[in-house]
């Protein structure tokens, strides 16, 4: 990598770091590498989680913003608090990317309902949605492009951050 490319990469990392400090909603895009049988998911009990690609929709409106929440989600050592923690701590979990949607409003329900309306399947009832009337905030995904088109249809501004960029940001 030449000097210009290194500088460009550092600038991109700094820009993402600033952008991710905002409040808003986010989508974790990840895969489960092999079938998980009877996984404990807190108050939801034991559930099977088939291998495949998934999205989880959440919000981060606290003082740490989206960056803090995403970094917490990818940490391997943490107290289990949210339903998603039961999956992110599994060795079969592989982060693909995160989609950041800056906003002062909680948009996770709007996004989740739109995903469901567009045929995305929710494999676990009430996953991540115990505090709202959504069926779930966890969906299987067959097409990243289709999910992006759903976001585009909502007119929401967003930023896609690769797993590698997120790991770099969270190790600062």
Short mmCIF file of the C-alpha atoms (twelve columns), coordinates in Angstrom:
data_MODEL
# 
_entry.id   MODEL 
# 
loop_
_atom_site.group_PDB 
_atom_site.id 
_atom_site.type_symbol 
_atom_site.label_atom_id 
_atom_site.label_alt_id 
_atom_site.label_comp_id 
_atom_site.label_asym_id 
_atom_site.label_seq_id 
_atom_site.Cartn_x 
_atom_site.Cartn_y 
_atom_site.Cartn_z 
_atom_site.pdbx_PDB_model_num 
ATOM 1   C CA . UNK A 1   0.000   0.000   0.000  1 
ATOM 2   C CA . UNK A 2   1.456   3.365   -1.009 1 
ATOM 3   C CA . UNK A 3   1.603   6.412   1.281  1 
ATOM 4   C CA . UNK A 4   -1.408  8.070   -0.371 1 
ATOM 5   C CA . UNK A 5   -3.537  4.942   0.151  1 
ATOM 6   C CA . UNK A 6   -2.481  4.711   3.811  1 
ATOM 7   C CA . UNK A 7   -3.360  8.370   4.400  1 
ATOM 8   C CA . UNK A 8   -6.665  7.935   2.566  1 
ATOM 9   C CA . UNK A 9   -7.512  4.900   4.723  1 
ATOM 10  C CA . UNK A 10  -6.730  6.809   7.915  1 
ATOM 11  C CA . UNK A 11  -8.897  9.738   6.789  1 
ATOM 12  C CA . UNK A 12  -11.780 7.353   5.974  1 
ATOM 13  C CA . UNK A 13  -11.420 5.757   9.403  1 
ATOM 14  C CA . UNK A 14  -11.463 9.171   11.123 1 
ATOM 15  C CA . UNK A 15  -14.550 10.266  9.158  1 
ATOM 16  C CA . UNK A 16  -16.395 7.039   10.015 1 
ATOM 17  C CA . UNK A 17  -15.405 7.447   13.654 1 
ATOM 18  C CA . UNK A 18  -16.968 10.919  13.762 1 
ATOM 19  C CA . UNK A 19  -20.086 9.841   11.829 1 
ATOM 20  C CA . UNK A 20  -20.674 6.860   14.100 1 
ATOM 21  C CA . UNK A 21  -20.749 8.981   17.252 1 
ATOM 22  C CA . UNK A 22  -24.216 10.222  16.302 1 
ATOM 23  C CA . UNK A 23  -27.483 8.965   17.741 1 
ATOM 24  C CA . UNK A 24  -29.774 6.899   15.604 1 
ATOM 25  C CA . UNK A 25  -30.665 3.426   14.477 1 
ATOM 26  C CA . UNK A 26  -28.526 0.692   13.003 1 
ATOM 27  C CA . UNK A 27  -28.730 -2.639  11.263 1 
ATOM 28  C CA . UNK A 28  -26.257 -5.404  12.056 1 
ATOM 29  C CA . UNK A 29  -25.731 -7.658  9.046  1 
ATOM 30  C CA . UNK A 30  -24.260 -10.999 10.077 1 
ATOM 31  C CA . UNK A 31  -24.184 -14.691 9.472  1 
ATOM 32  C CA . UNK A 32  -24.548 -17.699 11.696 1 
ATOM 33  C CA . UNK A 33  -22.078 -20.208 10.281 1 
ATOM 34  C CA . UNK A 34  -23.816 -23.402 11.412 1 
ATOM 35  C CA . UNK A 35  -27.176 -24.397 12.842 1 
ATOM 36  C CA . UNK A 36  -27.592 -23.542 16.502 1 
ATOM 37  C CA . UNK A 37  -29.870 -25.877 18.405 1 
ATOM 38  C CA . UNK A 38  -31.729 -24.824 21.529 1 
ATOM 39  C CA . UNK A 39  -29.843 -21.558 22.131 1 
ATOM 40  C CA . UNK A 40  -30.836 -19.674 25.284 1 
ATOM 41  C CA . UNK A 41  -32.230 -16.238 24.291 1 
ATOM 42  C CA . UNK A 42  -33.013 -14.771 27.712 1 
ATOM 43  C CA . UNK A 43  -36.717 -14.324 28.423 1 
ATOM 44  C CA . UNK A 44  -37.576 -15.846 25.020 1 
ATOM 45  C CA . UNK A 45  -36.308 -19.234 26.176 1 
ATOM 46  C CA . UNK A 46  -34.477 -21.752 24.040 1 
ATOM 47  C CA . UNK A 47  -34.641 -21.296 20.269 1 
ATOM 48  C CA . UNK A 48  -33.140 -22.944 17.204 1 
ATOM 49  C CA . UNK A 49  -31.210 -20.557 14.958 1 
ATOM 50  C CA . UNK A 50  -30.528 -22.006 11.520 1 
ATOM 51  C CA . UNK A 51  -27.292 -21.211 9.702  1 
ATOM 52  C CA . UNK A 52  -27.685 -18.278 7.331  1 
ATOM 53  C CA . UNK A 53  -27.545 -14.525 6.938  1 
ATOM 54  C CA . UNK A 54  -29.448 -12.223 9.256  1 
ATOM 55  C CA . UNK A 55  -30.117 -8.583  10.024 1 
ATOM 56  C CA . UNK A 56  -30.844 -7.173  13.452 1 
ATOM 57  C CA . UNK A 57  -32.391 -3.702  13.719 1 
ATOM 58  C CA . UNK A 58  -31.637 -1.595  16.800 1 
ATOM 59  C CA . UNK A 59  -31.420 1.964   18.065 1 
ATOM 60  C CA . UNK A 60  -28.812 3.864   20.032 1 
ATOM 61  C CA . UNK A 61  -30.118 7.179   21.320 1 
ATOM 62  C CA . UNK A 62  -27.945 7.405   24.446 1 
ATOM 63  C CA . UNK A 63  -24.860 9.560   24.982 1 
ATOM 64  C CA . UNK A 64  -22.462 7.028   23.410 1 
ATOM 65  C CA . UNK A 65  -24.399 6.974   20.168 1 
ATOM 66  C CA . UNK A 66  -24.290 4.312   17.510 1 
ATOM 67  C CA . UNK A 67  -20.531 3.756   17.700 1 
ATOM 68  C CA . UNK A 68  -20.687 2.833   21.361 1 
ATOM 69  C CA . UNK A 69  -23.576 0.412   20.791 1 
ATOM 70  C CA . UNK A 70  -21.999 -1.261  17.754 1 
ATOM 71  C CA . UNK A 71  -18.666 -1.634  19.546 1 
ATOM 72  C CA . UNK A 72  -20.474 -3.219  22.482 1 
ATOM 73  C CA . UNK A 73  -22.250 -5.648  20.159 1 
ATOM 74  C CA . UNK A 74  -18.989 -6.898  18.656 1 
ATOM 75  C CA . UNK A 75  -17.103 -7.174  21.970 1 
ATOM 76  C CA . UNK A 76  -16.536 -10.757 23.031 1 
ATOM 77  C CA . UNK A 77  -16.449 -9.956  26.755 1 
ATOM 78  C CA . UNK A 78  -19.613 -8.324  28.001 1 
ATOM 79  C CA . UNK A 79  -22.552 -8.854  30.262 1 
ATOM 80  C CA . UNK A 80  -25.444 -10.355 28.326 1 
ATOM 81  C CA . UNK A 81  -28.159 -7.703  28.245 1 
ATOM 82  C CA . UNK A 82  -30.014 -7.719  24.912 1 
ATOM 83  C CA . UNK A 83  -31.340 -10.645 22.892 1 
ATOM 84  C CA . UNK A 84  -28.700 -10.010 20.215 1 
ATOM 85  C CA . UNK A 85  -25.962 -10.604 22.818 1 
ATOM 86  C CA . UNK A 86  -26.939 -14.272 22.913 1 
ATOM 87  C CA . UNK A 87  -25.952 -14.517 19.231 1 
ATOM 88  C CA . UNK A 88  -22.971 -12.141 19.073 1 
ATOM 89  C CA . UNK A 89  -21.190 -14.129 21.781 1 
ATOM 90  C CA . UNK A 90  -21.463 -17.379 19.828 1 
ATOM 91  C CA . UNK A 91  -18.383 -18.589 17.941 1 
ATOM 92  C CA . UNK A 92  -20.684 -19.204 14.947 1 
ATOM 93  C CA . UNK A 93  -21.465 -15.449 14.720 1 
ATOM 94  C CA . UNK A 94  -19.730 -13.563 11.867 1 
ATOM 95  C CA . UNK A 95  -20.265 -9.846  11.421 1 
ATOM 96  C CA . UNK A 96  -20.581 -8.813  7.772  1 
ATOM 97  C CA . UNK A 97  -21.361 -5.111  8.095  1 
ATOM 98  C CA . UNK A 98  -23.372 -2.501  9.938  1 
ATOM 99  C CA . UNK A 99  -25.697 0.089   8.479  1 
ATOM 100 C CA . UNK A 100 -25.832 3.347   10.415 1 
ATOM 101 C CA . UNK A 101 -28.936 5.545   10.167 1 
ATOM 102 C CA . UNK A 102 -28.360 8.885   11.940 1 
ATOM 103 C CA . UNK A 103 -31.495 10.225  13.631 1 
ATOM 104 C CA . UNK A 104 -32.721 11.674  16.902 1 
ATOM 105 C CA . UNK A 105 -35.764 9.414   16.576 1 
ATOM 106 C CA . UNK A 106 -36.085 5.706   17.250 1 
ATOM 107 C CA . UNK A 107 -36.526 4.225   13.766 1 
ATOM 108 C CA . UNK A 108 -36.037 0.531   14.532 1 
ATOM 109 C CA . UNK A 109 -39.776 -0.228  14.488 1 
ATOM 110 C CA . UNK A 110 -40.370 1.622   11.218 1 
ATOM 111 C CA . UNK A 111 -37.488 -0.264  9.589  1 
ATOM 112 C CA . UNK A 112 -38.502 -3.645  11.070 1 
ATOM 113 C CA . UNK A 113 -42.109 -3.280  9.934  1 
ATOM 114 C CA . UNK A 114 -40.984 -2.262  6.433  1 
ATOM 115 C CA . UNK A 115 -38.663 -5.279  6.220  1 
ATOM 116 C CA . UNK A 116 -41.546 -7.575  7.257  1 
ATOM 117 C CA . UNK A 117 -43.886 -5.941  4.689  1 
ATOM 118 C CA . UNK A 118 -41.290 -6.645  2.005  1 
ATOM 119 C CA . UNK A 119 -41.094 -10.367 2.705  1 
ATOM 120 C CA . UNK A 120 -38.167 -10.586 5.113  1 
ATOM 121 C CA . UNK A 121 -38.821 -13.471 7.527  1 
ATOM 122 C CA . UNK A 122 -38.577 -13.075 11.289 1 
ATOM 123 C CA . UNK A 123 -37.352 -16.415 12.685 1 
ATOM 124 C CA . UNK A 124 -37.843 -15.625 16.398 1 
ATOM 125 C CA . UNK A 125 -40.976 -13.890 17.672 1 
ATOM 126 C CA . UNK A 126 -40.266 -10.809 19.864 1 
ATOM 127 C CA . UNK A 127 -36.466 -10.983 19.346 1 
ATOM 128 C CA . UNK A 128 -35.260 -7.483  20.234 1 
ATOM 129 C CA . UNK A 129 -38.814 -6.193  20.379 1 
ATOM 130 C CA . UNK A 130 -40.035 -6.866  23.898 1 
ATOM 131 C CA . UNK A 131 -40.598 -3.126  24.438 1 
ATOM 132 C CA . UNK A 132 -42.720 -2.499  21.319 1 
ATOM 133 C CA . UNK A 133 -45.469 -4.076  19.243 1 
ATOM 134 C CA . UNK A 134 -43.160 -5.345  16.470 1 
ATOM 135 C CA . UNK A 135 -43.193 -9.051  15.721 1 
ATOM 136 C CA . UNK A 136 -39.378 -9.069  15.759 1 
ATOM 137 C CA . UNK A 137 -36.264 -6.992  15.057 1 
ATOM 138 C CA . UNK A 138 -34.359 -10.031 13.717 1 
ATOM 139 C CA . UNK A 139 -34.786 -11.119 10.093 1 
ATOM 140 C CA . UNK A 140 -33.273 -13.611 7.714  1 
ATOM 141 C CA . UNK A 141 -31.813 -12.032 4.592  1 
ATOM 142 C CA . UNK A 142 -31.346 -13.489 1.135  1 
ATOM 143 C CA . UNK A 143 -30.491 -10.268 -0.670 1 
ATOM 144 C CA . UNK A 144 -28.474 -7.355  0.696  1 
ATOM 145 C CA . UNK A 145 -29.557 -5.296  -2.329 1 
ATOM 146 C CA . UNK A 146 -33.242 -5.903  -1.544 1 
ATOM 147 C CA . UNK A 147 -32.693 -4.740  2.033  1 
ATOM 148 C CA . UNK A 148 -30.945 -1.595  0.771  1 
ATOM 149 C CA . UNK A 149 -33.867 -0.913  -1.572 1 
ATOM 150 C CA . UNK A 150 -36.222 -1.133  1.426  1 
ATOM 151 C CA . UNK A 151 -34.091 1.454   3.246  1 
ATOM 152 C CA . UNK A 152 -34.031 3.635   0.132  1 
ATOM 153 C CA . UNK A 153 -37.836 3.452   -0.070 1 
ATOM 154 C CA . UNK A 154 -38.018 4.947   3.426  1 
ATOM 155 C CA . UNK A 155 -35.911 7.917   2.337  1 
ATOM 156 C CA . UNK A 156 -33.474 7.420   5.190  1 
ATOM 157 C CA . UNK A 157 -29.858 8.536   4.936  1 
ATOM 158 C CA . UNK A 158 -27.461 5.783   5.923  1 
ATOM 159 C CA . UNK A 159 -23.847 4.700   5.928  1 
ATOM 160 C CA . UNK A 160 -22.666 1.121   5.337  1 
ATOM 161 C CA . UNK A 161 -19.647 0.185   7.464  1 
ATOM 162 C CA . UNK A 162 -17.790 -3.047  6.739  1 
ATOM 163 C CA . UNK A 163 -16.944 -5.461  9.536  1 
ATOM 164 C CA . UNK A 164 -13.253 -4.678  9.059  1 
ATOM 165 C CA . UNK A 165 -13.868 -0.910  9.390  1 
ATOM 166 C CA . UNK A 166 -15.992 -1.460  12.471 1 
ATOM 167 C CA . UNK A 167 -13.362 -3.666  14.138 1 
ATOM 168 C CA . UNK A 168 -10.751 -0.976  13.396 1 
ATOM 169 C CA . UNK A 169 -12.962 1.781   14.841 1 
ATOM 170 C CA . UNK A 170 -13.732 -0.220  17.950 1 
ATOM 171 C CA . UNK A 171 -10.076 -0.999  18.622 1 
ATOM 172 C CA . UNK A 172 -9.110  2.722   18.750 1 
# 
